[in-house]
Amino acid sequence: MTKNDFFRLLGEAVKYSPSVVVGRVEIPLNTFAVLRSPIELTAESLEKTIWDKGKPYFYSRKWEAFNYSANRISFEYPILVAYDLGPRITDFFSGKGQRLTNIRLDCLYPNVEKAGADVKQACKALVVNEIYDLTHAHLLQVLAYMKNCIYADVDGTHGWHNLDRLNDQVADGDVTTYTKDVNTTAIYTRRMKENNGQINGGYLDDESKDMLCGLTYTITLQESACELQDSNFNTINCC
């Protein structure tokens, strides 16, 4: 699985995630964004543009509701943010090149007590411990979605899919048939287990202008470093 496949599936995990109940309030996970740094959380519309439509780096329920209008790029909390912490390559010169990327996942919701008036109007008044519970539940749902991904031939097209969603698509008639690629799926599952036996995380408090609180976890994605191509050379064979 490539990093862009992974980001696309994270966006799907947000789009199709169920709401989390806090007290008597149901709160859905509303936004996914790949950002370069937490500073972009302060930018209007997270510095996303119409060019992000259809790409794996941004999903917003609110923008989707506006039919992805170029003039109405917007988002709502809670938000799942992915930061690419940088790749590293192992065993390239030994013939088994692998690229590993640490991806930090932050799930955030405003501390309404300290936030501005516009946030107070748009968000529920949760105390910080409730925000921790909310964002933890959303992160676990996202991780479960990623855990249940398979590589498959879906109506003649190969790609990565969440198995439960794929079965729902079959039931709804959106997909006719699919065939799981057992070997490719097993490689992804094995790598995720090996690289994420323990997922380290932490709490976040009063970040950005909207006083965002929540949880963060860092996971490692492993992919082959052998797909590099050059117009003057054949595919590099390092595996």
PyMOL commands that set and color helices and strands:
alter all, ss='L'
color gray80, all
select helices_A, chain A and resi 3-15+38-42+44-47+50-52+61-65+117-122+128-147+163-172+182-195
alter helices_A, ss='H'
color red, helices_A
select strands_A, chain A and resi 20-22+25-27+31-35+58-60+79-90+98-110+149-154+157-162+178-180+200-207+212-224
alter strands_A, ss='S'
color yellow, strands_A
deselect
rebuild
show_as cartoon
